[in-house]
Amino acid sequence: MPKKKSPKIDISLLQTFHLVARSGSFSSAARELGISYQSAANHVRRLEILYGSRLVDAEKGSRSIQLTPQGKALNASLGDELETILSRISVLLHDVHSVLRVGVPQALFHHFFPQILVEFRKQAPDIELAFFERDTILEKMMLDGTLDACISERFFGEAVVTQHLLGEFGLCLVYPRDWVENSDIVDIKFFASRPFITYEPGQTIRSRSVDFLGDHFGSPPHIVTTASGSTSVARLVEAGIGYGIVPDWCVGDDDPKVAKLCLEEVQPVKVYYGYSAFLESNQYIKKLGDACGLVMADVFHN
């Protein structure tokens, strides 16, 4: 008796089902894929025929759907692997539509990437770069396949993400110049009762700053404002709202409104260029990494 052949499943059917399951509706999946509502529904129906079981329940007139037990089991079995596969396919098709998705902390983007892009464009004038100014969720976005590359102040330690050290930077305490007549403040305890401006919870510099100040003050600093990036913190300090701790390159030595005190005893912050491991041979990944290294080398310590 001849062996029964397994049905061939178009990966687009799995992609549509995955997006329907994730969003809870055919219309949301259709918008994300750039197809019609009916096409999205037809994809799922074709997959149900191949799967031999109903995967989705949709009440007439309702915009939302519910997964059947069989649908839940299939979606769970696809898991993160399908996201990775789809991400790989998207990147491997860059010769058709060249887009590189890059995650960068806000301050690093504002301070370095205009010049990095100048260097990158010399080698890759046509590829589209889509930037996401993020910090705490960069690792998750890389693992989810949402990003192709990133600049991060953390080492992820994940086999699926390759990271190279670009360098490291020191931290400095910044405060409004009009707080004191003499800007050469030595005693850090001067700031113990002052309002502290820092980053959102989970960001590397916030954790390092709070620990440092807590050791010197004998208690945690008085946090009054949080922001998502160093540029925002520096601007709030400039406005006289409080003091902060930011990268040493964020504020110039001769800034007319903000004074700074270098914190040499605080551990420097390392900066990594990371990318999905399967993109090791991607020419654009290498060109972007080279541009980052070239521009940041003038500021970062190695």
N, C-alpha and C positions, 0 to 999 in steps of 0.2 A: 504494500500500500504506500503510495507516494506521500512524502512528508508535506503537511499543510504549510503553505507559505504564510509568513507573518505579514499583516497589512503594512503598507508603506504610509507613514504619517508625515505630512508636510509640517515642518517646524513652525510655520506661520500659524497653524491651527493651535499648537501648544502655546505659542506666544499670545494669541488672542485670548485663549482660555485663561492663561495666567493673569493677564491684565483684567479680564472680567472678574476673576476671583478676587484679585487684589482691590479693585475699585468698587466692586459691588454692583456694577451696571454695565450694560452693553454700550450705552452712549459714551461713558467716560473712556472705555477701552477704544471705541471707534475714534474719538477725538485724538487720543494719544498716538494711534496708529495712522491717522490720516485717511481712514476709510469710512464708509457709510455705516449707519446703525445696522441696516439689514445685512451688510457683509460680515460684520462682527458676529451677529446672531447666526448667520449661515456657517461661519467657521466653527462655532461651538457645536452646532447640530451635526456637521460632518464629523467632528471628533467623537461625538456621542455614538454615531453609527459605527465608526472604526473601533471604538472602545467597547461597544456592545452594551452600553448602559447609559441611563440618563444622568447627566452631570450637573445640570442647572435647573432650578425651578423658578419660573417667572410668572407671577400672577398677571392676568390680563389687565392692562391699564396702569400697571405699576412700573415705575422707573428702576426699581432696585430688584436684584435677584438674590436667590439663596442657593448655596451649594447643597446638593444631595450628599448623603453619606459617601457615595462612590466618588462624587466630585471633590469632597474634602480629602479623601484618601489619595486621589490622583494629584491634587494640588500640593499636598504634603510631600508626596514622593518626588515631585519636581524640585521643590525647595529652592535653595540658593544656586544650585547647579545650573538651572535654566537661565537665571539672571547672568551668570558668568558666561555661559555659552552665547547668549544673545549679545552680550557686551563684546565678546571676542569677534563675533561675526561683524558687528558694527565697525569695529576698529580695522579688521582685515579688509573691509570694503572701502577703506579710505581713498583708494585710488579712484573710486567712483565719486564719493562725496567726502572730501577731506575735512574732518573736524576732530580736533584734539581737545578733550575736556580736562581742564586743569583747575585744581583747588589750591587756593593760596590765602593765608591769613591776611586780613585787610591791610594792616600797616606795611607788611612786606610787599603787597601788591602796589600800594600807593608810592612807596619809597623806591622800589627797585624795578618794577616791571615795565615802566615806560622805556627805560634804557635796555632792558632785557629784550623787549619786543623789537627795538631798533636792530639789535644784533641778530635776533632770530630771523627777522625779515630779510636780512642779507642772504641767508641760506635757504629760506623757505617762504617765498613771497606770496604763495597762493593758498596755503593751508589756512583753514579757519580755526581760530582758537576761541573756545568758549570758557570763560573764567567764572569760577564760583568762589566768592570771598567768604571763606568759612575758616573755622579753627577747630573747635571741639569735636565736630562730626567728620573730620577729614578721613580718619581711619575707617569709620563705618561706610562712608561713601566709596572709598577705595575697595573695600571688601565686598560691597554690594554691586560693584561694577558700574557705579554712577560716574566715576572719574577714571580717566586714563593715567593721569599723573598728578602729583601734588608737591607743594613745598610745605614741610611740616616741622614743628619744633618737638616732635616726639618720634621715637623709634618704635615702630609697630611690632616688630618681631614676628611677622607673619610670612610664611613661605611664598604666598601668592603675591606679595608686594616686595619688590626690590627697592632698597633705599641706599643712597650714597651720601656721605657726609659732605656738605658744602663748606662748613666752617662753624664758628660759634661767635656769639657776641656777648658783651658784658651788659650789666644793668646799671642804671643810674637813678638816683632819686631826684625828681624835679619838683620845683615849687615856685610860686610867684615871687619875683625879685623884690617886690615892695613889702614882703613880709618882714624883711630885716635890712638894715643898712649895710652890713657886711655879709657878702654872699658866701664867704668861706666858713661855712658852718661845720664844726667838727663833731659836736655832740649830737648823735642821732636822736636822743631823747627829747630834743627840742620839738619834735613832731608828734610826740606821744598824745597830746591833747588836741591835735589838729585834725581836720577832716581829711580822710584818705579816699582817693579816687583809684579804682582798680578795675580789673577785668571780670568777666562773667565767671561763675564757678566752673571749675574743670580746666581752665586755661593755665598753661604751664607757668607763666610769669606771675599770675595771681597766687598760685600755691607757693611759689618760691618767695614772693614778696611778703606774704602773710607770715610765713615761718620766720623769715629774717627779722621783721619788725617785732613780732611777738617775743622773740628771744631778747631783743634789746629793751622793749618796753616792759616786759614782765606780764603782759596781757595782750590780747589781739588788738590790732589797730582799729580806729573808729571809722568804719567804712560808711560813707554817705552816698556814694554814687558808683555804679558799675557801667562799663561800656564794653563793646565787643572787640575793640582794637586799640593799638598803641596811639595811632593818630588821634582818635577820639579822646583818649585819656589826656594826651598832651594839650589838646585844644581846651579841654575843661580846666586844666591847670592854668593855662594862659589866661582864662577868663577870671581867675582868682577864686575858684570854687574850692580848691583844696590842693593837696600834693599827691604825687603818684610815683610809681616806679616803672620805668619804661626802658626799652633798649637804648644803649648808649648812642646809637646813630639817629635816634628819633628827634632829638633836640640839639641844636648847634650850641657850641660853647659861647657864642656871642649873641644868643637870642636876647632881644631887648626886654622881653617880658618874663621870661622863664629862666631861672638859675638851676644848675644841676650839680649833683654831688655823685661822683663815681663810686660805686659800691664794689670795690675789688675783692672783698671777702665773700661776696655772694657767688655761688657757682655759675659759670657762664652757661648760656642757653645754646644748645646745639641745633643746627638747622640742617634738614635732610631733603634731598631731592628723591622722590619716590615715584614708581610707576608699576603698573601691573606686570608681573614677571613674564608673562607670555609676549610682552612687547619689547623684549630685550633687543631684538634686531630691527625694531621699527626706526626708520631713519629720522622721523620727526621727534621722537622721544629723545634720541641722542642729540640732535641739534638744539632742542630746548634745554637739555641738561648742560650742554657746553655753554650756551648763552648765559644761563644762571650762574655757572661757575665763574665765567669771565667777569661779569658785572659785580658779583658779590665779593669776589676776591679782594677788591680794593677796600672793603669795609669790614669784612669778617676776619676773625683771627683763626689761624689753622694750626 
